[in-house]
Amino acid sequence: MKRKFVLLAVAVILCIGSVAAQAGDTEFALFKRTIAPVMRWGENGILTVPKATTLGKGNFFVGAMGQQAGTIEGLDLYLTSVSLMAGTSDDVEFGYTRRQLIWEDLYFSNLSMDTFHMKARFLNIADYLIPQAAIGVNAVSLVDNKFEDRNDILFNPYLAVTSTIPLFTSKILFSVTAVAETIMNKDQLGKYQFSGGADLNLFNFLYGFAEIQGFDPNIVNSQILNAGLKLRLGPLSAGIGMFNMKLTPGEGDNVIDQYASSLLDLANANYMATVAFDIKLGAKPKAKK
């Protein structure tokens, strides 16, 4: 009974408490890790930052992720997520995620969280260089995990812009992504947040990526940095990432100089890991010049 009470308190912090925690860097990063789907790391998303690219028509994705969620009563707590995603067209994808809090001794609570996702790409002139753009939304229930009343649903709408650059060959791809997003509940919009990142795809086998959450150009140490690596073998992939890394600002006369001389703080960093499986039923679209 005591464990259930503790988990209930944690769930309230992760879900409802996130509605008010819109301005802080750590709170925003926690919120995104809690409601974002398990994405194809480095492909249709970085880690928790979505990209404008999509799964593609007729393609399906199943991904599982676990992340450290702190220590309570001497036991480590983990937040686990399983996502199912489908590409209904080349530019639209839908997803569903179920989350569960578990203890290090594999004690499962009866507390869970359902989240629904949608992303639609509205700008796709070319696969390379010219930016692609998409809008999307994550939706999570704030009342008993039910989606019956719109006022009881927390929406996280976003705009993502991604540019992909081939490095000498189309088998080595570098892409950068910028995202603007907010929180909406009861028709009220929250503060706008900005995130971004970059990823490198080597021969569809090795992926490296890094993202910044809660970027504020006026506050150098406002952001949280996440980074990771992924290996892909056919339809199977596995990755590991670090999150909650902090950038300590350096000295300089402007923001660019301060970022250039900043130091990476790993003291409070945590780990996440993912495994995924792709089911590609649709034909791969030809690259646009």
Salt bridges, closest charged atoms under 4 A:
ASP25 OD2 - LYS246 NZ 2.21
GLU43 OE1 - ARG40 NE 3.79
GLU43 OE2 - LYS230 NZ 2.52
GLU43 OE2 - ARG232 NH2 2.62
GLU73 OE2 - LYS2 NZ 3.49
ASP91 OD1 - ARG121 NE 2.74
GLU93 OE2 - LYS119 NZ 3.49
ASP105 OD2 - ARG3 NH2 2.82
ASP114 OD1 - ARG98 NE 2.47
GLU181 OE1 - LYS32 NZ 2.87
ASP187 OD1 - ARG150 NH1 2.57
ASP199 OD2 - LYS51 NZ 3.06
ASP278 OD1 - ARG40 NH1 2.96
ASP278 OD2 - ARG232 NH2 2.93
